[in-house]
Amino acid sequence: MTPPETPKDGSAAQGTRSPAVSVSASETPARSLPQPQPVVIAKRRDFLAAARARRQGTKGMMVQGRKRHADDPVGDGIRMGFTCSKKVGNAVARNRAKRRLREVARMILPIHGRTGWDYVLIGRAGGTADRPFDDLKNDLIYALKKIHGK
């Protein structure tokens, strides 16, 4: 018996199955566990509490970090907040700087941040929007190491 021919357009004929392909364990991509994404701080009192805590400045941003109390009802996760003053520029410039800070935090905080901590990233005038993205990531990693090392 001959196998059914496939149509010239490359699609499979109805009623036929493609042959099963076995993949060895060494060829399967390694799946890492999903890292919890940080939650955004929205309350003014949380921003003020972070302002009284540890801080570290870099060329691209200022980072404030605070370890929450064990009895804090928020929970164990990482929380992050973003702000830019009018020194950064008009609304368009401030929003651009905050978008860049949000993306850097989304990439770096699940790896280098600690659970039970609040982080506030503050944009700098002429630094956050113009700095290369890889340098912003390195700035955040450096600041987190300094904040946690104290």
Steps between C-alpha positions, in 0.01 A plus 500: 500500500637843410466803726259772387657780301519847647345785301736726304426800722687331790200443728430153637220298349192454715498189711878465509724554796852626505747244631571522873839647573672392816714757675765394743532662842823673399323682215208634702539859614554541873201670658577724790252563774301818448635782711241703688460843348524797735184685600476876442485732801209742478459653847677821595584367847700215343700748291567709811611194697743407222635857498601458867685173427821410318586669173763471231554735209638411159540693176166380369278497810464523874387180672337492842459167675315406816454167673140468611408389850388142553159616623436706185170381346632540142671161487838360402541607138715769346335839455625780276413862440608759243515875505653789307501864602437789263878546481502204260294698249147533373239225534622320188859485630389390848280224361778378271742486794245310713432251217872427479523461879199264503656279235838489677328416829289230334815332372733545799294499822373139479863387476690742725224636725403343830157394612356713776662818362361818344702677230436847361683600180533872441585632155785746453500805276706430190599156625209260491364576154836539325700221664547176302264228618775254596659769716166558674479129579853503639419811704206326665702186574777712655252699711327187626831344604588817691160523669501135607865508604459776758 
